[in-house]
Amino acid sequence: MILIRALAISLLAMAPIAGMAQGFQVGFGQMQQDTGLPVEVTAEALSVNQSDGSAVFEGKVDVSQGDMRMTADKVNVHYNQETQAIARLVAEGNVLLVQGPDAAEANQAIYSIDDGTVEMTGNVTVVQSKTTITADKMRLNLTDNTAQMTGNVKTVLKSQ
């Protein structure tokens, strides 16, 4: 009887891992991100294109908004033509996103401010306490602090 319970518990514990190949839902960050907060960007260089309403920051780019921070080699800022507010940020190269105790790395990230989402692609790695998750793509919802991982999802759970 004890052996059957132990086997059942171990199979239940492994059930989420079996579904990871298709997609995996995880929490990300500790608190809801206020996408209406000001966005602060620092970098080594800035190029502005008045015709398409964009700005390109390059070299050790650091973007912060409230408790969320993103760093990258290059960030293209796209503005809403009507409101002149930032519509989205496209980060490329060595992208690191940190919110609370959680961190995610990728080759590229697109932060859509209006809908409060960040889509990270290319060698995505998420580190949360004792858990590391890798995938091809992660879509992060900043309003409810959840993320959907898809494509070659692998999870490493550390016991200590």
Backbone hydrogen bonds, N-H to C=O, Kabsch-Sander energy under -0.5 kcal/mol:
donor,donor_aa,acceptor,acceptor_aa,energy
5,R,1,M,-2.2
6,A,2,I,-2.5
7,L,3,L,-2.3
8,A,4,I,-2.6
9,I,5,R,-2.8
10,S,6,A,-2.2
11,L,7,L,-2.3
12,L,8,A,-2.3
13,A,9,I,-2.2
14,M,10,S,-1.4
15,A,11,L,-1.0
18,A,14,M,-1.5
19,G,15,A,-1.0
20,M,17,I,-1.2
21,A,18,A,-0.6
22,Q,19,G,-0.9
23,G,19,G,-1.4
24,F,149,M,-2.2
26,V,147,A,-2.8
28,F,145,N,-2.4
33,Q,142,L,-2.1
35,T,33,Q,-1.0
37,L,34,D,-1.6
40,E,38,P,-0.5
40,E,64,S,-2.8
42,T,62,D,-2.2
44,E,58,E,-1.0
44,E,59,G,-1.9
45,A,58,E,-1.8
47,S,56,V,-2.3
49,N,54,S,-2.8
50,Q,48,V,-0.6
53,G,49,N,-0.9
54,S,49,N,-1.7
55,A,77,V,-2.1
56,V,47,S,-3.2
57,F,55,A,-0.6
57,F,75,V,-3.1
58,E,45,A,-2.2
59,G,73,D,-2.6
61,V,72,A,-1.9
62,D,42,T,-2.7
63,V,70,M,-3.7
64,S,40,E,-2.6
65,Q,68,M,-2.5
68,M,65,Q,-2.2
69,R,98,V,-2.5
70,M,63,V,-3.2
71,T,96,L,-2.4
72,A,61,V,-1.8
73,D,92,E,-0.8
73,D,93,G,-2.3
74,K,92,E,-1.7
75,V,57,F,-2.6
76,N,90,V,-2.9
77,V,55,A,-3.8
77,V,75,V,-0.6
78,H,76,N,-0.6
78,H,88,R,-2.8
79,Y,53,G,-2.3
80,N,85,A,-3.2
81,Q,79,Y,-0.5
84,Q,80,N,-2.5
87,A,78,H,-2.8
88,R,78,H,-1.6
89,L,111,Y,-2.1
90,V,76,N,-2.5
91,A,89,L,-0.6
91,A,109,A,-3.2
92,E,74,K,-2.9
93,G,107,N,-2.7
95,V,106,A,-1.8
96,L,71,T,-2.4
97,L,104,A,-3.1
98,V,69,R,-3.1
99,Q,102,D,-2.1
100,G,67,D,-0.7
102,D,99,Q,-1.7
103,A,127,V,-1.8
104,A,97,L,-2.6
105,E,125,T,-2.7
106,A,95,V,-1.8
107,N,121,T,-1.2
107,N,122,G,-1.8
108,Q,121,T,-2.0
109,A,91,A,-2.2
110,I,119,E,-2.1
111,Y,89,L,-2.9
111,Y,109,A,-0.5
112,S,110,I,-0.7
112,S,117,T,-2.4
113,I,87,A,-1.6
113,I,111,Y,-0.9
114,D,87,A,-0.8
116,G,112,S,-0.9
116,G,113,I,-0.5
117,T,112,S,-1.6
118,V,140,L,-2.2
119,E,110,I,-2.4
120,M,118,V,-0.6
120,M,138,M,-3.1
121,T,108,Q,-2.4
122,G,136,D,-2.0
124,V,135,A,-1.7
125,T,105,E,-2.2
126,V,133,I,-3.3
127,V,103,A,-2.8
128,Q,126,V,-0.5
128,Q,131,T,-3.0
131,T,128,Q,-3.1
132,T,156,V,-2.2
133,I,126,V,-2.7
134,T,154,K,-2.8
135,A,124,V,-2.0
136,D,150,T,-1.0
136,D,151,G,-2.3
137,K,150,T,-2.0
138,M,120,M,-2.6
139,R,148,Q,-2.3
140,L,118,V,-3.5
140,L,138,M,-0.6
141,N,146,T,-3.3
142,L,116,G,-2.9
142,L,140,L,-0.7
143,T,116,G,-0.5
145,N,141,N,-0.8
146,T,141,N,-1.3
147,A,26,V,-3.1
148,Q,139,R,-2.3
149,M,24,F,-3.4
149,M,147,A,-0.6
150,T,137,K,-2.4
152,N,21,A,-0.6
153,V,20,M,-0.6
154,K,134,T,-2.4
156,V,132,T,-2.9
157,L,155,T,-0.5
158,K,130,K,-2.5
158,K,156,V,-0.6
